[in-house]
Amino acid sequence: MTPAAAVPAIPAARMPALYLSHGAPPLADDPIWPAELAAWSARLPRPTAILMVSAHWEEAPLALGATVPTPLVYDFRGFPEHYYRVRYDAPGAPALAASVRALLRAPGTPVQDVPGRGLDHGAYVPLVEMFPEADIPVLQISLPTLNPRRLMDIGRKLAPLRDEGVLVVGSGFFTHNLAALRHPGPGVPAWSAEFDAWGSEALAAGDLDALLDFESASPSGRLAHPRTEHFAPLFVTLGAAEAAGDLGSRRDTVDGFWMGLSKRSFQFG
């Protein structure tokens, strides 16, 4: 009897690359935002795994977080007790970690493992709203630098993961100056509105040079981001999009403002 031919594996669809403004723990209590994130995720193909790059983990060399379920990192203070009881028991992603190591180490990008590091609020707060079943493997990696060009290069190297069904997510905040909000005036601060409009236009035009030099090229850039860690994850997303030829496919999924900060979020692909 002739052996049956092997059935070829069906390749995973290429996943989009996302940048989202993740909010603080009270995101869950916002009357609008959770539904916006849930509606967004409902339109996405189902990922095989999720790779998260959050503004709240800076460590060099680039670090891979826990690959088995590990307690969350409640990296905030002064909130009501119920925010410290949130759970997100997603499966670990050891296979994804192995792929990340291979993609980065081959061209000489150093990688380290931090197996005790669970998801921080920049990762789990949006995931609770977008994938509440917590049944998709998640791996968080650190920001090894805030240099936009180096982060774009990391995104380019990680872009092949999208063809394996991995959802690449940069999680930050499109404007982020908490000190300037301590004495808020009426409405949205001018610096936040100006930067949001500028950033949206630069993305629509595919103006990478301007985005890479956002602190100088944009109006109110240094007010919108006095420290740049919340804009930095965007560049990993941009690198993953550019490598796949997706920069012209950006779709805004969330816009508007929350407590004066731009919550603009979007996807490529």
MODAGI-V592085 format. One record per residue. N is the residue number from 1. RES is the residue in one letter. OMEGA is omega in whole degrees, 0 to 359 (* if undefined). Layout:
# MODAGI-V592085
n:N res:RES omega:OMEGA
n:N res:RES omega:OMEGA
This chain:
# MODAGI-V592085
n:1 res:M omega:179
n:2 res:T omega:179
n:3 res:P omega:177
n:4 res:A omega:178
n:5 res:A omega:178
n:6 res:A omega:178
n:7 res:V omega:182
n:8 res:P omega:178
n:9 res:A omega:177
n:10 res:I omega:182
n:11 res:P omega:177
n:12 res:A omega:177
n:13 res:A omega:177
n:14 res:R omega:180
n:15 res:M omega:172
n:16 res:P omega:169
n:17 res:A omega:188
n:18 res:L omega:161
n:19 res:Y omega:179
n:20 res:L omega:174
n:21 res:S omega:198
n:22 res:H omega:179
n:23 res:G omega:175
n:24 res:A omega:179
n:25 res:P omega:178
n:26 res:P omega:173
n:27 res:L omega:183
n:28 res:A omega:182
n:29 res:D omega:180
n:30 res:D omega:183
n:31 res:P omega:186
n:32 res:I omega:194
n:33 res:W omega:180
n:34 res:P omega:180
n:35 res:A omega:177
n:36 res:E omega:180
n:37 res:L omega:179
n:38 res:A omega:179
n:39 res:A omega:178
n:40 res:W omega:183
n:41 res:S omega:179
n:42 res:A omega:180
n:43 res:R omega:182
n:44 res:L omega:167
n:45 res:P omega:182
n:46 res:R omega:179
n:47 res:P omega:168
n:48 res:T omega:178
n:49 res:A omega:181
n:50 res:I omega:176
n:51 res:L omega:185
n:52 res:M omega:172
n:53 res:V omega:187
n:54 res:S omega:176
n:55 res:A omega:189
n:56 res:H omega:174
n:57 res:W omega:174
n:58 res:E omega:179
n:59 res:E omega:178
n:60 res:A omega:355
n:61 res:P omega:183
n:62 res:L omega:185
n:63 res:A omega:173
n:64 res:L omega:179
n:65 res:G omega:186
n:66 res:A omega:176
n:67 res:T omega:171
n:68 res:V omega:180
n:69 res:P omega:186
n:70 res:T omega:181
n:71 res:P omega:179
n:72 res:L omega:174
n:73 res:V omega:178
n:74 res:Y omega:190
n:75 res:D omega:179
n:76 res:F omega:183
n:77 res:R omega:171
n:78 res:G omega:180
n:79 res:F omega:176
n:80 res:P omega:189
n:81 res:E omega:186
n:82 res:H omega:177
n:83 res:Y omega:180
n:84 res:Y omega:177
n:85 res:R omega:179
n:86 res:V omega:177
n:87 res:R omega:170
n:88 res:Y omega:189
n:89 res:D omega:179
n:90 res:A omega:175
n:91 res:P omega:172
n:92 res:G omega:184
n:93 res:A omega:181
n:94 res:P omega:180
n:95 res:A omega:177
n:96 res:L omega:178
n:97 res:A omega:179
n:98 res:A omega:179
n:99 res:S omega:179
n:100 res:V omega:179
n:101 res:R omega:183
n:102 res:A omega:182
n:103 res:L omega:183
n:104 res:L omega:184
n:105 res:R omega:181
n:106 res:A omega:177
n:107 res:P omega:172
n:108 res:G omega:175
n:109 res:T omega:182
n:110 res:P omega:182
n:111 res:V omega:174
n:112 res:Q omega:177
n:113 res:D omega:174
n:114 res:V omega:192
n:115 res:P omega:180
n:116 res:G omega:186
n:117 res:R omega:178
n:118 res:G omega:180
n:119 res:L omega:176
n:120 res:D omega:188
n:121 res:H omega:174
n:122 res:G omega:177
n:123 res:A omega:190
n:124 res:Y omega:181
n:125 res:V omega:177
n:126 res:P omega:181
n:127 res:L omega:177
n:128 res:V omega:181
n:129 res:E omega:186
n:130 res:M omega:182
n:131 res:F omega:189
n:132 res:P omega:180
n:133 res:E omega:179
n:134 res:A omega:183
n:135 res:D omega:178
n:136 res:I omega:179
n:137 res:P omega:182
n:138 res:V omega:172
n:139 res:L omega:174
n:140 res:Q omega:174
n:141 res:I omega:183
n:142 res:S omega:166
n:143 res:L omega:181
n:144 res:P omega:182
n:145 res:T omega:171
n:146 res:L omega:180
n:147 res:N omega:185
n:148 res:P omega:183
n:149 res:R omega:178
n:150 res:R omega:178
n:151 res:L omega:176
n:152 res:M omega:179
n:153 res:D omega:176
n:154 res:I omega:178
n:155 res:G omega:178
n:156 res:R omega:181
n:157 res:K omega:181
n:158 res:L omega:185
n:159 res:A omega:180
n:160 res:P omega:178
n:161 res:L omega:182
n:162 res:R omega:179
n:163 res:D omega:175
n:164 res:E omega:178
n:165 res:G omega:181
n:166 res:V omega:177
n:167 res:L omega:179
n:168 res:V omega:186
n:169 res:V omega:168
n:170 res:G omega:187
n:171 res:S omega:180
n:172 res:G omega:174
n:173 res:F omega:190
n:174 res:F omega:164
n:175 res:T omega:187
n:176 res:H omega:175
n:177 res:N omega:184
n:178 res:L omega:181
n:179 res:A omega:181
n:180 res:A omega:181
n:181 res:L omega:181
n:182 res:R omega:177
n:183 res:H omega:187
n:184 res:P omega:171
n:185 res:G omega:179
n:186 res:P omega:175
n:187 res:G omega:180
n:188 res:V omega:178
n:189 res:P omega:182
n:190 res:A omega:182
n:191 res:W omega:180
n:192 res:S omega:179
n:193 res:A omega:181
n:194 res:E omega:181
n:195 res:F omega:179
n:196 res:D omega:180
n:197 res:A omega:180
n:198 res:W omega:182
n:199 res:G omega:179
n:200 res:S omega:180
n:201 res:E omega:179
n:202 res:A omega:177
n:203 res:L omega:180
n:204 res:A omega:180
n:205 res:A omega:184
n:206 res:G omega:185
n:207 res:D omega:183
n:208 res:L omega:181
n:209 res:D omega:179
n:210 res:A omega:181
n:211 res:L omega:179
n:212 res:L omega:180
n:213 res:D omega:191
n:214 res:F omega:182
n:215 res:E omega:180
n:216 res:S omega:187
n:217 res:A omega:186
n:218 res:S omega:171
n:219 res:P omega:176
n:220 res:S omega:184
n:221 res:G omega:183
n:222 res:R omega:171
n:223 res:L omega:179
n:224 res:A omega:181
n:225 res:H omega:177
n:226 res:P omega:166
n:227 res:R omega:199
n:228 res:T omega:187
n:229 res:E omega:181
n:230 res:H omega:173
n:231 res:F omega:187
n:232 res:A omega:181
n:233 res:P omega:177
n:234 res:L omega:188
n:235 res:F omega:171
n:236 res:V omega:177
n:237 res:T omega:180
n:238 res:L omega:178
n:239 res:G omega:179
n:240 res:A omega:178
n:241 res:A omega:182
n:242 res:E omega:182
n:243 res:A omega:180
n:244 res:A omega:180
n:245 res:G omega:187
n:246 res:D omega:187
n:247 res:L omega:180
n:248 res:G omega:185
n:249 res:S omega:186
n:250 res:R omega:174
n:251 res:R omega:174
n:252 res:D omega:181
n:253 res:T omega:177
n:254 res:V omega:173
n:255 res:D omega:182
n:256 res:G omega:189
n:257 res:F omega:177
n:258 res:W omega:183
n:259 res:M omega:178
n:260 res:G omega:182
n:261 res:L omega:179
n:262 res:S omega:177
n:263 res:K omega:181
n:264 res:R omega:180
n:265 res:S omega:186
n:266 res:F omega:178
n:267 res:Q omega:171
n:268 res:F omega:179
n:269 res:G omega:*
